[in-house]
């Protein structure tokens, strides 16, 4: 159990990944290489994070305080604007793209692009052709894995909170000092005068907090030797013995600041991780189809400005054909181009070329 700031960071932040030679449960089929991953070392279930945080709060000798967003105890309004946990999560993915654009804007000299589309075309060579037929799946996958990624760890569908959903970008990142005025704030309009970014109001992704038991936010600013991190939770305050009608959303501070730790960059590269722990989204537990995170991303990001790399892992033992697995089994990895781009790609690669062929024969 964590008792120092670094131990707290490591206890719920760094994934544990392994690759094993998976034997067939029947003993007749061949073995296969299988990837496994868990959200953190010693993972048992989504309650782990809360238990580790509580232990830290009891044992740590420094000044711990939970600070409300915008220094307001009445900050729940923007958090509850999105009534669907899947749609709220999409806002996180959109923010990932913005973080990568901010990284390029930071070093760009001259006039900035007038829109996100212009920005990705100029800075990442991602025009409409690249997202359809211009780049191969392998090329787009490689780009997505270094820009915009989503990881889902899902368990028992009978427990709608048996999940951890990560939105991890490799963009500009944030310092501990920057967090309270950006990712830990509401309606600050930080993106209002930046036409090259998708976001505008500074509140959309905040809707995810209402569905999480606990949210971890960890970020390394480009060029920084430290990683800033905190937790977000909803607290029900009381005054005069009367409980408030609505929750107050707060984040963890130590000695009045967002904590930060020295972590090797290979363990946590620049960018931001938003980890939604105990996220009420059982409708996203299905491997494929309409009731899946894959389906949601494809529909909601019909023409994304960035490709997205999605991986899904099972938190409970499952049987896959003749293979008995254990927690952490990798269900799949998928490249998200978006439905419009996929259909356009299919038309250009098959139907359109076939039509041209028939026309020539006629």
C-alpha positions, 0 to 999 in steps of 0.5 A: 500500500502506498505511503509516499507520493511516488508510491501513490503515483506508481500504485495506480498509474503504470500498466503491467504488460506481459506476453505468454505462450498460451497453451490450448486448454484441450492439449490438442491445439498449438500454443500461441503468443498472447498479450496480457495487460492490467491497469496497475500492479497487483490489480484485483478490481476497480476498488483497488484504487480507492483502497490505495488512495485511502491508505495513502491519506491515512499514512501520509504526513504532509498536508492533503486537501481536496480542492473544488474545481474553479474554487466553487462548491457549486460546480456540478452543473457542467459535469452533468451536461452529458447524460450518456457515459459513452458520449462523454468519453468521446470528449476525452478522445477529442481532447487527445487530438487537441493536445497533439496539435498544441504540441506542434503549435508550441514550436510553430513559427508564423501564422497558425492554421485556421482550423483543426483540419488545416492543422493536421494537414500541415503538421501531420500530413493528415488530409482527407486522402491520407485518412482514406486511401493515402496511408496504409493501416500500418502507417496510420496505426503507427501514427495513432499509437504515438498520438491518440490512444484509448484502452478499455479494461472491462470485466463482469457486465453484471457490475457496470463499474467493473471497468477502467477506461484510459484516454492517453495522448502523447501531446504537449502535456501539462505541468502541475502549475498548469493543471488547475487552470486547464484540465482541472477547471471549467469554462475557462475558454482556454481554447476559445482563441485557438482556431486550430483546436477542436475544443471551445468551451472547456467543459465537455470532457468534464462530464466523465467525472460523474460516471467514475468512482475515481479519475486519475489524471497524470501528465508530463509536459514536453521537456519536463523531468516530472509527472504531475498527477492527481485524482478527481472525485465527487464529494457530498458536502454537508452544512449544519448537518444537512447534506448538499443536494448536489455533489462537489467535484474536487481534486487532490492536492498535497501541500496546496499543490497538484503533486508531481514526481520524478519518473523516467521518461521511458516509463511515462512519456510526455503527454496526458493519461486520464484514467476513468476507474469504476466507470459506469459504462456496461454498454461498452463492455461488448467486444464488437458491434453497436454495444462496444467501445469500438462501435461507439468510436467508429460512429461518433468519430465518423471523420476524425482529424486523427486516427485512434488506436483502441485496445481492449482487455478483459479483467476476468477469465474468459474462454476463447475457442480452445484457450482458457485465459486469465485476467488481463487477456487482450481482446483485440487492437483496432485502428479507428479511421471513422465510418465515413473514411472507411466507407470512402476507402472501400469505395475507392479500393473496390466499388469505384475501381470495379466501376472503372473496370466495367466502363473500360470493358464496355 
